[in-house]
Structure formats: structure tokens, C-alpha cells
Amino acid sequence: MSASPKPAPPPRFETPSVFVWVVALAFLAFFIQGLIGANVTLDRLLRGASNMGRFLGEAVPPSTARLDVIGWSMLETLNMAIVGVTFGVLLSLPISLLCARNTSPHPIIRVLAINIVATLRTAFSTSSGR
């Protein structure tokens, strides 16, 4: 019997492209820069683990001395979230109708509405630090 040629590896085993290597190296460089910038060291990680253990030790059993204040604060937060979402939905419906091609009364109004939405999204995302 003669030796048959070795079959080609499946596509998943092919060498990654240059683009993949560049993206992977860029990610690795940003990751390392983030570790250096955050000053992550083994000593700090170990101190953080011991602090976490102390924190969890103090949290069990939980103190119920301020349970009423915490409960009312949670309810107030839930109320603010419900009101905020309701106002957001009510205000977004007419604007979304003006942004849609099939419901906008005129193309100029549609372009204006889209630009208003884009401006508001930019303003709120930059002011909230995201």
C-alpha cells in the first residue's frame, strides 16, 4: 500500500488572518494598560480578598435595626423608576411616530425629528459619563 496524502485540516484549524492577530494584540495591549493603570498587584488582590472576607463576616447575620428606613428607600426608588419609565414612554411615542418614514407628515419633519433624537441621545450619554 502506498502512503496517501495527508488530508487538509478543517477550516476551523486554519491560521488566523493578520487582521485577527492585530485585533488580538490591540486587545491584549489595552488589557495590560488597564491592569497597569488600575495598579493591580498580587498584594492588593490578597488584601482585597481579606477585606471581602471581613465584610461578609460582618454582613452575616444582617442587622435589622434600619430595616424600615431601607424598605421605604427601596419603595421610593421603585416609584421613581416607574414614573421615569412612564414619562419616557409617553414622550417617546410621538417622537418615534415623527421619525418613522410611513407615519411622518413630511420628509423635512422626519429629518428634524431624527436629528432631535440623535442630539438628545448624544447630550444625555455625554452628560451621564457613559
Secondary structure, DSSP 8 states (H G I E B T S, - for coil): ----------GGGS---HHHHHHHHHHHHHHHHHHHHTT--HHHHHHHHHHHHHHHHHHSS---TTHHHHHHHHHHHHHHHHHHHHHHHHHHHHHHHHHSTTT-SSHHHHHHHHHHHHHHHHHHHHHTT-
